[in-house]
Amino acid sequence: MKVLCFTSFTFSYLDRARVLFHTLRRHHPDWELVALITDRPPPGFAFDPTAEDFDRVVYVEDLQIDGGSSWLFKHDVVEACTAVKGPFLHQACSSGADVAIYLDPDTALINPLTPLLDALQTHDILLTPHLLEPEETHAAILDNEVSALRTGIYNLGFVAIRTTGEGARFAKWWNDRLLSFCYDDIPNGLFVDQRWCDHVPAFFEKVRVLRDPGYNVASWNISRRRVAIDKAGQITVNGYPLRFWHFTKLGPVGDVMTRRYAGTNYEVHEIWNWYKRLIARFSDPRIPGRYWAYATFADGQSIEKAHRELYRVRGDLREAFKDPFASGPGSYQAWLIGEGLLAPQAEPGRA
């Protein structure tokens, strides 16, 4: 069975993606590993894919999405990196792979994912819910159950499909929805790629919701998952082997949530410390924090989310400005300045 496994990221997340691919290569050396990158290398950083643990790179331009830069401009960084998952997964169904698996860049494998391939012998689509058990405290209900109602029942930091049958039908549907409706717009019922997948068990046959607590362990579900490490170093979650951990919100926010819900389950903190050491090992100081090549207009001025949203809803603006990233006379940026919606870029050397 030929397996293709991919993740989607920008260069500011390269350290996380490197950890993921390092752990994937260790456990599954025969899988094809693909880096889907919606970015360009930052100045001064010479990116050499041949030195990485993945087999190939696919850039957003390679997906040949209709609209090109116009389509991309409508999305912020999270929206863009999730939206491209749909077209890549759809195209993967004609790549020669039997199985396609997506994992978020901030996940890491602890044990092999071989049981997923067994599950795909009888099912075409595999999903993991954010939660497997009801919470027991008011605070946890608000943090986790209510949050999942807003952002989606299933965490799309993981999805696996067979590339035929219902898996291919799902990939085509998800592709179509994410190309048009992959936005962080919770008031209107959208949260990037996730809320769409609430429909999946109703829309498609041969769907399996994984109820094994060893998959997709994260801060939002550790209140109901007991992590243990035996003398041989084997890690279990509620008695099941830990397959992969989702290290969401690395930094102060993640630390707060981990302390809040791990409590005295000190093994959780050991796992986080292990991950932080790997991140330090794979980090590159030449990549600026929060860097994204598509965060600015051509002259370097930051693009605000409101400018993306306006361009998204105004068909006349999309028609008038085919390359909204451009700067200078006749550009979308110049139009925003003329309308008083964007302050002119300060000239170098002037306050």
C-alpha positions in Angstrom: 0.0 0.0 0.0 1.5 3.3 -1.1 1.1 6.0 1.5 1.5 9.8 0.9 1.7 11.9 4.1 1.8 15.7 4.0 1.6 18.8 6.1 0.9 22.5 5.3 3.0 25.3 6.7 4.9 28.5 6.2 8.6 29.1 6.9 7.9 30.4 10.4 6.7 26.9 11.1 9.6 25.1 9.4 11.0 24.0 12.8 7.8 22.3 13.7 7.4 20.7 10.3 11.0 19.4 10.7 10.1 17.7 14.0 7.1 16.1 12.4 9.0 14.8 9.4 11.8 13.6 11.6 9.4 11.5 13.6 7.5 10.3 10.5 10.7 9.2 8.8 11.8 7.3 11.9 8.5 5.3 12.1 7.6 5.2 8.4 10.7 5.3 6.2 8.7 3.9 3.2 6.0 6.6 3.2 6.2 9.5 0.7 6.5 12.7 2.8 5.4 16.0 1.2 5.9 19.6 2.5 3.1 21.8 1.3 4.4 25.4 1.6 2.3 28.6 1.2 5.3 30.9 1.5 8.6 32.0 -0.1 11.9 31.6 1.7 12.8 34.7 3.7 15.8 36.9 2.6 19.1 35.5 3.7 17.7 31.9 4.2 18.9 29.4 1.5 16.3 26.6 1.7 17.7 23.3 0.6 14.8 20.7 0.4 17.4 17.9 -0.3 18.7 18.4 3.2 15.3 17.8 4.8 13.5 14.7 6.0 10.7 15.0 3.4 10.7 13.8 -0.2 9.4 16.8 -2.1 8.1 20.3 -1.7 4.8 21.6 -3.2 4.4 25.3 -3.2 1.0 27.0 -3.4 1.7 28.1 -7.0 2.2 24.4 -8.0 -1.5 23.7 -7.1 -2.6 26.0 -10.0 -5.5 27.4 -8.1 -7.8 29.6 -10.2 -7.2 33.3 -9.4 -3.6 32.8 -8.2 -2.5 35.8 -6.1 -6.1 37.2 -6.1 -7.3 34.0 -4.4 -4.4 33.9 -2.0 -4.9 37.6 -1.0 -8.4 36.9 0.4 -6.9 34.7 3.1 -4.8 35.4 6.2 -2.0 33.0 7.0 -4.0 30.4 8.9 -6.8 30.5 6.4 -4.4 30.1 3.5 -2.5 27.2 5.0 -5.7 25.4 5.7 -7.4 26.2 2.4 -4.6 24.6 0.4 -5.1 21.3 2.1 -8.2 20.7 0.0 -6.7 21.1 -3.4 -3.6 19.1 -2.4 -5.7 16.2 -1.0 -7.9 16.2 -4.1 -4.9 16.1 -6.4 -3.3 13.4 -4.3 -6.1 11.1 -5.3 -4.7 11.0 -8.8 -1.0 10.8 -7.7 -0.7 7.0 -7.5 -0.9 6.8 -3.7 -3.4 4.4 -2.2 -3.7 6.4 1.1 -3.3 10.1 1.8 -2.7 11.3 5.3 -2.6 14.9 6.6 -0.9 15.9 9.9 -0.5 19.4 11.2 3.1 20.7 11.4 2.9 21.0 15.2 2.2 17.3 15.6 4.8 14.6 16.3 4.7 10.8 16.1 5.5 8.8 19.2 4.6 5.4 17.8 3.8 4.0 14.3 0.5 4.9 12.7 0.2 1.4 11.2 -3.3 0.8 12.8 -4.6 3.6 10.5 -3.8 1.5 7.5 -5.6 -1.4 9.0 -8.7 0.9 9.6 -8.5 2.0 6.0 -9.0 -1.6 4.8 -12.7 -1.2 5.7 -13.2 2.5 5.8 -12.4 5.3 3.4 -12.3 8.4 5.7 -10.8 8.6 9.2 -11.4 11.6 11.6 -10.4 12.4 15.2 -12.8 14.4 17.4 -11.4 17.1 19.6 -13.0 15.3 22.6 -13.8 11.6 23.3 -15.4 12.1 26.7 -17.6 14.8 28.3 -15.8 17.3 30.5 -16.5 17.3 34.3 -16.0 20.9 35.3 -17.7 24.2 34.3 -14.3 25.7 33.2 -13.4 22.7 31.1 -16.8 22.7 29.4 -16.3 26.3 28.4 -12.7 25.8 27.3 -13.2 22.6 25.4 -16.8 21.5 24.7 -18.0 25.0 23.9 -14.9 25.7 22.0 -15.4 22.6 19.8 -19.0 23.8 19.1 -17.5 27.0 17.7 -14.5 25.5 15.8 -15.7 22.1 14.8 -16.3 18.7 16.4 -13.3 17.1 14.6 -9.8 18.4 14.7 -8.5 18.6 11.2 -4.9 18.5 12.3 -5.4 15.0 11.1 -7.4 13.3 8.4 -6.7 10.1 6.5 -8.4 8.8 3.3 -8.3 6.1 0.8 -7.7 7.9 -2.6 -10.6 6.0 -4.2 -14.3 5.6 -3.5 -15.7 7.8 -0.7 -12.3 9.1 0.2 -11.9 10.6 -3.3 -15.5 11.9 -3.2 -14.7 13.6 0.2 -11.5 15.1 -1.1 -13.3 16.6 -4.1 -16.0 18.1 -1.9 -13.5 19.4 0.7 -11.4 20.9 -2.2 -14.5 22.8 -3.5 -15.5 24.1 -0.1 -12.1 25.2 1.0 -11.4 27.0 -2.3 -14.5 29.2 -1.7 -15.2 29.2 2.1 -12.1 28.6 4.2 -12.3 31.6 6.5 -12.1 32.2 10.2 -15.6 33.6 10.4 -17.2 31.9 13.5 -20.2 34.4 13.6 -21.2 33.1 10.2 -20.6 29.4 11.0 -17.2 29.0 9.5 -13.9 28.1 11.0 -11.4 27.5 8.3 -11.4 23.8 7.2 -12.9 22.3 10.4 -16.5 23.3 10.6 -17.1 21.8 7.2 -16.1 18.4 8.4 -19.0 18.3 10.9 -21.0 17.3 7.8 -18.8 14.4 6.9 -20.4 11.5 8.8 -23.8 12.5 7.2 -22.5 13.3 3.7 -20.3 10.2 3.2 -20.3 6.5 3.7 -17.4 4.5 5.2 -16.4 7.2 7.7 -14.7 6.1 10.9 -14.4 8.3 13.9 -11.3 7.2 15.8 -12.1 6.7 19.5 -8.6 5.6 20.4 -7.3 8.2 22.9 -3.7 7.7 21.7 -4.4 9.8 18.6 -4.4 13.6 18.5 -3.7 14.2 22.2 -3.7 17.9 22.9 -4.3 20.6 25.5 -8.0 20.5 24.7 -8.4 16.9 25.7 -5.8 16.0 28.3 -8.2 16.7 31.1 -9.8 13.3 30.2 -6.6 11.5 29.1 -4.2 10.0 31.6 -0.6 9.8 30.2 1.8 7.3 31.6 5.4 6.3 30.8 6.6 2.9 31.8 10.1 1.8 32.7 10.9 0.9 29.1 9.9 4.4 28.0 6.6 3.3 26.3 4.0 6.1 26.6 0.4 5.3 26.9 -2.8 7.3 27.1 -5.6 5.8 29.1 -3.8 2.5 28.6 -3.5 2.8 24.8 -0.1 3.5 23.0 0.4 7.2 22.3 0.4 7.5 18.5 0.8 11.3 18.0 0.6 14.4 20.1 -0.7 17.7 18.8 1.5 20.5 20.3 -0.8 23.3 19.6 0.1 26.9 20.7 3.7 26.3 21.6 4.6 29.1 24.0 2.9 30.8 26.9 -0.7 30.0 25.8 0.1 26.4 25.4 1.9 26.3 28.7 -1.1 27.8 30.5 -3.5 25.3 29.1 -1.2 22.4 29.8 -0.7 23.4 33.4 -4.4 23.9 33.8 -5.5 20.5 32.5 -2.5 18.2 33.0 -2.4 19.0 36.7 -0.2 16.4 38.4 0.1 14.3 35.3 3.8 15.1 35.2 4.4 12.9 32.2 2.6 15.5 30.1 5.1 18.1 31.0 8.0 15.6 30.2 6.5 15.2 26.7 6.2 18.9 26.2 9.8 19.4 27.3 11.0 16.7 24.9 9.2 18.6 22.1 10.6 21.9 23.0 14.1 20.5 22.9 13.5 19.1 19.4 12.1 22.5 18.3 15.3 24.2 19.5 17.4 21.6 17.6 15.5 22.2 14.3 15.1 26.0 14.6 17.0 28.4 12.3 17.7 31.9 13.5 17.7 33.2 9.9 13.9 32.8 9.8 12.2 35.8 11.5 9.5 35.1 13.9 6.0 35.1 12.4 7.5 35.6 8.9 5.1 35.2 6.0 6.0 36.4 2.5 2.3 37.2 1.8 1.8 39.3 4.9 2.8 42.5 3.1 2.3 44.4 -0.1 5.2 44.5 -2.6 6.8 47.5 -0.9 6.7 45.8 2.5 3.7 47.5 4.0 1.6 45.2 6.2 -1.7 44.0 4.9 -4.5 44.2 7.5 -7.1 41.5 7.8 -9.8 44.1 7.0 -8.1 44.8 3.6 -8.3 41.1 2.8 -11.9 40.9 3.8 -12.9 43.9 1.8 -11.2 42.5 -1.3 -12.9 39.1 -0.6 -16.5 40.6 -0.6 -16.0 43.2 -3.4 -16.1 41.6 -6.8 -15.4 45.0 -8.4 -12.2 45.3 -6.5 -11.1 41.8 -7.5 -11.9 42.7 -11.1 -10.0 46.0 -11.0 -6.9 44.7 -9.1 -5.9 41.3 -10.4 -2.6 41.4 -8.4 -3.7 42.9 -5.0 -0.2 42.5 -3.6 1.2 45.1 -6.0 2.4 48.5 -4.9 2.5 51.8 -6.7 0.0 53.8 -8.9 -3.1 51.9 -9.9 -2.7 49.2 -7.3 -5.1 48.0 -4.7 -2.8 49.4 -2.0 -3.0 52.9 -3.7 -6.8 52.6 -3.9 -6.9 51.9 -0.1 -4.7 54.9 0.6 -6.9 57.1 -1.7 -10.0 56.0 0.2 -8.5 56.7 3.5 -8.5 53.0 4.5 -4.7 52.7 4.7 -2.1 55.2 5.9 0.6 55.9 3.3 3.9 54.1 3.9 6.4 56.4 5.7 9.4 57.2 3.5 12.7 55.8 4.7 14.5 58.3 7.0 11.4 60.3 7.7 9.2 60.2 10.8 
